[in-house]
């Protein structure tokens, strides 16, 4: 273990002091850059532990793919929760009806809110469908979008193909 303990043996004390700086840079880099960074770091650790470049490459690619999948899955689940909240409010309105909507996520980042209005009914022999206009408010900014909803087993669901607008960000 040495005089400095296990934490600064192989890399040196200076490298261990830079670790919090690396963590902050990863957090500031945004969600889309996190999987490749995790892949590189885990590959480097695996390569250092095994001294085998093939293992390092396999671990790095595996962690990159798995973390990318997990991040996108989480984003899609949040997107679906937002769509379900909008559809639930719009399902109880008649044509021309207006209401407010909001979503409160388990992790309270990106809780959205806005207004919506049922624009028209969409004739469809298979299910009741309607077109809505909804807004998403971000401080003083408000953006409007159009979407289609259809009734599925007495529950209103999003019927517009997604991601169709830039507001879904990295999910495209």
Steps between C-alpha positions, in 0.01 A plus 500: 500500500792735554524822691234681296242223524332306220342804338815663366738208449524428126370827361654737749335752727478766227286276279260426785453873567391547136228234525230742634581737213440216254169421668387862469599507131299186435194654666541823306543309174134409483317173482586415140876498566477286813486149340820541291685645799386212720609257228849650474549514876376146560707370209810668639437355845436152359810525282710608794366222718538221245786631279297368207399753231226270366332489840538878534337554159216255571426650842516856365264430209266299722473775761451764228216304337332407829514852644378652171206258498418573864514875450272486195259262674473741792441792260229308313322408824496867605374597154221241520398623845474854365295384201270296724442803726405714200275227355323447833405866526404532131290182510245662729448808280261570213605667174607855581550417866807643674685382810834514676730197524808418704730208571687430822777247447642277773832680453382863492716614210312609190156520656297655219172686486291696252161536341313291247197525279313235303507628142288246314370147490669267254253268324620144549291179493745317730521739795402845622786737412557872532759760421628723778717809524710514815756736641810436705600789722858562604514813711386785279528292181205304365513267198193346332479156339235287327435136580244228437341291773290184470292313753634157583299284742333806657839670550626778275846438355745695288458413129757732343820328388787600729753645512361739243607835640828648613379540858569131574870578465746213518231236443494569125 
